[in-house]
Amino acid sequence: MPTFPRSPDGSSTARIASADPASSGLAARRHLPLSAHGAWTPSPHRPDLVDILEKEAQPRIPQLMPIRYTRMTGSQSAFYRGTPAVMAADLSTMPDTGLTVQLSGDAHLSNFGLFASPERRLVFDLDDFDETLPGPFEWDIKRLATSLAVAAYDNDAPSETAGAIASEAARSYRNHMSELSASTELAVWYEYIAADDVLQEIGNSLQRARVHRTLDRARQTDSSKAIAKLTEPGPDGTPRFLHSPPLIEPVDDQDHAVVEQVFEDYRASLAPGQDQLLDRFRIVDAARKVVGIGSVGTRCYVLLLQGRAAGELLLLQAKEAEPSVLAPYVHGSVTHEGQRVVEGQRLLQAFGDIFLGWSTGPTGRHFYWRQLLDMKGSASIQGMSASLLHQYAGLCGRALARGHARSGNRVAIAAYLGDDTDFDQAIAAFALAYAQQTRDDYITFTQAISDGRLPVTPS
């Protein structure tokens, strides 16, 4: 797994290594003190924001890019969600610990959520892995903490509150990594965050009621609801995808044959047993669908399958996997971007979708596959009270620590973080500084729209 050591001035150094994991962590702290994480100063060679966005757009569907930019104008949080490539470039200019984990690569607060385990438990975890790659553990924490500060500002919280919320994510990460450093390998691997346990930790009755409603909605949000929303009865009574361009467009007969071909490639990536389960379904329709904010413009398809015996319906998503935004800044090779996403998800998530897989399209594009909805839910951040956002920050920090502990040296990371609040305070300082950077970038972004450099959809 690659390492990323640099001296405080950013120059390359030899890898910090030791037979004693705790000693490695302490050596990393001497190499990069905890307080150093609080600094943020843009590089004089910082790439132009619009240039980064235009470079990302080059391999994507041109007609969909105005939708992406329009969605990014919704708030500073929406803009931040759509610019992981910008932050990846910024983080790469900073000295790092050299303590490597499998990164989410885009660990903002909206990429955590609720979903069903194969045992049908509702769990809370990381839930987006498009940018996953190995890298310095603190990159994910800085991405998460800044997203919390930006969200707090969007909700009109003062700087002191925004900083406390960002600090809570770091504190929770640090404390849980310390706990995991004393756990066995299997205990770390088996750990998960049960949604009902989270509910019991909330003392405020009004907040508990709000979270309870979120859990109930997640339990009721499955593929049947998505199918009802996205389809209409066909001539033979079988559901067919609605035609609602440009957001959802059914494929034609020629493309349907291509879908069948790519589907077979995907099937071959599944584990024995799961491929046989998939054989009990047949494709009845497929469509191209616009998803998310940062992903808009990538090729994403939804497939409707019908069980051959019971007639049940299954909804799968095939999403194009582009190179990670981290790829220019870390070492290592990737042979298939879809496989990268799937294997990264399996490392980071406590439970994975049984239909996770990957395939290669007819033009050589890479895709990963999963169920579109399976008891999915996410927190509504807009308007969330500061106290609830503070609790949510702690929950995300805990989930991130659990994911990192599965792939990285948790003993070394725990030793590096220590028992005091120095790291928490430094991360809060960074989050506030980078939130200001995000404000400045958002102004640049909206100006580029006004100047016609970036197209948007008509109002």
Protein Blocks (a to p, Z undefined) as FASTA:
>chain_A
ZZdddcfkopacdddddfblklmmmmmmmmmgfklmmpccddfklccfklmmmmmmmmmc
fklmmmmmmmmmmpmklmmmmmmmmmmmmmmmpccehiacddehiacfklgccdddfkop
acdddfbfklgccddfklmmmmmmmmmmmmmmmnopafklmmmmmmmmmmmmmmmmmmmm
mpcfklmmmpccdfklmmmmpmblklmmmmmmmmmmmmmmcfklmmmmmpccdfkopacd
ddddfkbccddfklmmmmmmmmmmmmmmpcehjlmmmmmpccfbdcdddehjllgoiacd
ddddddfklopacddddddddddfklmmcgcddfbfklmmmmmmmmmpmbdcfkbccddd
fkopacddddfbghiadddfehpafklmmmmmmmmmmmmmmmmmmmmcfklmmmmnombf
klmmmmmmmmmmmmmmmmmmmmmmmmmmmnomaccddZZ
